[in-house]
């Protein structure tokens, strides 16, 4: 059965998120629910269909017990840090047999690999800094 994510807004209303299916619903909730806001994952049939009094919808705080959002910036920082860990775990390129690659050629391959790795990590660190700056704003 399709599910929705609900949380209480700062204004006291109820927000309803409809996941696209690209991420597991728990990850959508962690990412798209504002940092510190409690949320619940509910079946679609529990969400009111009458939108006449939509602004009057309420949810009990005790019903929001599936988790707490971390917000988009923190979620993206987690993703970037995981990617950095993956890059750091990469193994250095293997050297080809002696008759196929000289020591100098292998040194060039390793240097290019290290430069690529450093550039990717630098780019991710820049993205982390951008997300951190947005969190401070």
C-alpha positions in Angstrom: 0.0 0.0 0.0 1.3 3.5 -0.8 2.6 5.5 2.1 3.1 9.1 3.0 5.2 11.0 5.4 3.5 13.5 7.8 5.0 16.0 10.2 3.8 19.0 12.1 5.0 22.3 10.6 6.3 25.2 12.7 3.0 27.0 12.0 1.1 24.1 13.7 -0.2 22.6 10.4 0.4 19.2 9.0 2.7 18.7 6.1 2.3 15.6 3.9 5.2 14.4 1.8 4.6 12.1 -1.2 7.8 10.1 -1.9 8.8 9.6 -5.5 10.1 6.0 -5.0 13.7 6.9 -5.9 14.8 6.5 -2.3 13.5 4.3 0.5 10.7 6.2 2.3 12.8 6.3 5.6 15.6 8.2 3.7 13.1 10.6 2.2 11.7 11.3 5.7 15.2 11.9 7.2 16.1 14.2 4.3 12.9 16.1 3.6 11.5 16.5 7.0 13.0 19.7 8.6 15.8 19.1 11.1 14.5 18.2 14.5 10.9 17.7 13.4 9.3 14.4 14.4 7.5 12.5 11.6 5.4 9.4 11.0 5.1 7.2 7.9 1.5 6.4 7.3 -0.6 4.5 4.8 -2.3 6.6 2.2 -5.7 5.6 3.4 -5.2 7.3 6.8 -4.6 10.7 5.1 -7.8 12.8 4.8 -9.0 13.1 1.2 -11.3 16.1 1.8 -9.2 19.2 1.2 -12.0 21.6 2.1 -10.5 22.1 5.6 -7.0 21.2 4.8 -5.5 24.0 6.9 -7.4 22.5 9.9 -5.8 19.1 9.7 -4.1 18.1 13.0 -1.8 15.4 14.2 -1.0 14.4 17.7 2.7 14.8 18.7 2.6 11.2 20.1 1.6 9.9 16.7 4.9 11.2 15.1 7.1 8.4 16.4 8.8 7.0 13.3 11.8 9.3 13.5 13.2 12.8 13.5 14.2 14.6 10.3 17.8 15.8 9.8 17.0 18.2 7.0 18.4 18.3 3.4 21.8 19.8 4.2 22.7 17.3 6.9 21.5 14.5 4.7 23.6 15.6 1.7 26.6 16.0 4.0 26.1 12.3 5.1 26.0 11.3 1.4 29.2 13.2 0.5 31.0 11.8 3.6 30.1 8.3 2.6 31.3 8.9 -0.9 34.6 10.2 0.5 34.9 7.1 2.6 34.4 5.0 -0.5 37.0 6.9 -2.4 39.5 6.5 0.5 38.9 2.8 0.4 39.8 2.4 -3.2 42.8 0.3 -3.9 45.8 1.7 -5.8 46.0 0.4 -9.4 47.8 -2.8 -9.8 51.0 -2.9 -11.7 51.0 -4.7 -15.0 53.6 -7.4 -15.6 57.1 -6.1 -16.2 57.1 -6.7 -19.9 53.9 -4.6 -20.3 54.6 -1.6 -18.2 57.8 0.2 -17.1 58.3 1.5 -13.6 58.0 5.0 -15.0 54.7 4.2 -16.7 53.3 2.6 -13.5 54.4 5.7 -11.5 52.5 7.9 -14.0 49.4 5.7 -13.6 49.6 5.9 -9.8 50.2 9.7 -9.9 47.1 10.2 -12.1 45.0 7.9 -9.9 46.1 9.9 -6.8 45.4 13.2 -8.5 42.0 12.1 -9.5 41.2 10.8 -6.0 42.4 14.1 -4.5 40.3 16.1 -6.9 37.1 14.1 -6.2 37.6 14.5 -2.5 38.3 18.2 -2.8 35.1 18.6 -4.9 33.1 16.7 -2.2 34.6 18.7 0.6 33.5 21.9 -1.3 30.0 20.5 -1.5 30.1 19.7 2.2 31.2 23.3 3.0 28.4 24.7 0.9 25.8 22.5 2.7 27.3 23.6 6.1 27.1 27.2 5.1 23.4 26.8 4.1 22.7 25.2 7.5 24.2 28.2 9.2 22.2 30.7 7.2 
